[in-house]
Amino acid sequence: MLPINQNLGSLNSLRNLNKTNSAMQLQLARLSSGLRVTRAADDPAGLVISEQLRAQAAGIGQALENTQSAYNVTGIAEAALDETSNLLARARELAIASANTGVQTAGMVEANQQELDNILAAIDRTAETTEFDDQKLLDGTADLQFQVGPGTDAGDRVGITIPDMGTANLGSTSGDSLDTLRSGGANDLATNPTRAIEVIDAAIGEVTDTRGSIGAFQKNTLETNLNSMRVAFENVTATESSIRDLNFAEGASAFVNLQTLARAGLGALGASNVQSQSVLRLLGG
């Protein structure tokens, strides 16, 4: 049968050609973006899952940045306390020298005391000026809380409190503070150098304990969290990629196949039109 009212072959070829062209446009979008899922219609369930994974990966990425910042902040405090330890070691040398009363003259002790006063002032200056942004770290106000996880679970938020590292507080475990070692104090080098050694030893122990707490927090909390979050970020990103990203080799192969179909469709459309024209020739014959 050769109808002349409707060119059914042409309509069929045109429908398939339009379908192929639409698929080619979609495949071009995938190839240009590198994504298999470029719109919700491509894979509705996959889009939902991948968006959730993408949000989770973003949260983990921020948690990694937060953890690194926390490590930097506590590192500032620990570095400052290292200098305080050095100052206390020198203060102890001066106290031991001053306790050698058989050799030390009043002038020697006075010189030692002057240096000790400078050391105590430096310890206070370190405690008062060590900060991160506007957060003081060693003046006793540092209750540091860090968001190191991607959610609101208990382990996603951690903290550390750093005690006052000034002379008014250091040494207090001995019953006296470093303040009593200043010139004119109850335990200055001219009055009671032996007691001064005990107070300094207590202060050294307190600084060392605080440094140990900071170090343990860095190693067992922050570094461990960094390692686990990096693994989690890698796995979540890989899972999201497996759902959403395009296998470029497969995509290119599919596009070539669609190009072949498009050429075939154009050929079929042309052939169907030629067939209709042949019917008209019967009338002219």
C-alpha positions, 0 to 999 in steps of 0.5 A, a space after each residue: 500500500 502506497 498512501 498519499 494522504 499520510 507519509 507514515 514512513 516519514 513521520 516514523 523516521 522523524 519521530 526516531 530522529 527527534 528521539 535520537 537528537 534529544 539523546 545526543 543533546 543529553 549525552 553532550 551535556 554529560 560529556 561536557 560536565 563529566 556527570 552521568 546525572 545532570 538533572 533529576 530525571 536522569 536518575 531520581 534515586 541516584 540524585 537524592 543519594 548523591 546529594 546527601 553524600 555531597 552534603 556529607 562530604 562538604 561537612 566532613 571537609 569543613 570538619 577537617 578544616 576545623 580540626 586543623 585550626 584547632 591543632 594550630 590554636 593549641 600549637 600556639 599555646 604549647 609553643 608559648 609554654 615551651 618558652 615559659 619552661 625555658 624561663 623557669 629553668 633559668 629562674 631555677 638556676 638563679 635560685 640555686 646559685 643564690 642558695 649558695 650563701 657561702 659564695 654569693 655576696 649580697 651584690 651577686 644575689 641582688 643581680 640574680 634577683 633583678 634577672 629573676 624579676 625580668 623572668 617573672 615579668 616575661 612569664 606574665 607577658 607571655 600569659 597575657 599576650 599569647 592569643 589566637 585572634 581575640 582569644 587569650 590562651 594562657 590567662 585562665 580564660 581559655 575554655 576552647 571548644 572545637 567542632 571537629 565532626 560533621 554532625 551533632 553527635 557527642 564526639 563531633 565536639 571536643 574541648 580543652 581548658 588551659 589554666 592560668 599560666 601567669 605568675 599569680 597562679 604558677 607554683 600554687 601547688 607548693 602553697 605559694 605562687 611565683 609572685 612571692 619570688 619578686 623583689 621584696 616578696 616572702 620568697 625572694 632570693 635574698 630572703 628564702 632562696 631554698 623556698 624559691 627553688 621549691 616554688 619554681 619546681 612546682 611551677 615547672 611541674 604545672 607547666 609541664 602537666 599543662 603542656 602534656 595535656 595539650 600534647 595528648 589532646 593534639 595527638 589522641 583527639 585532633 590527630 586521630 580525628 584528622 586521620 579518620 575524617 580524611 578516610 571518611 572524606 575519601 570514601 564518601 567522595 568515592 561513593 558519590 562519584 560512583 553514583 554521579 560521575 560519568 564513565 567518560 569512555 562509555 559516554 563517548 562510545 554512546 555518543 558515537 552510537 547516537 551519531 550513527 543512529 542520527 545519520 541513519 535516521 536522516 537517511 531513512 527520512 530522505 528515503 521515505 520522502 522519496 517514496 512519497 514522490 514516487 507515488 506522485 509519479 504514477 499520476 504523471 505517468 
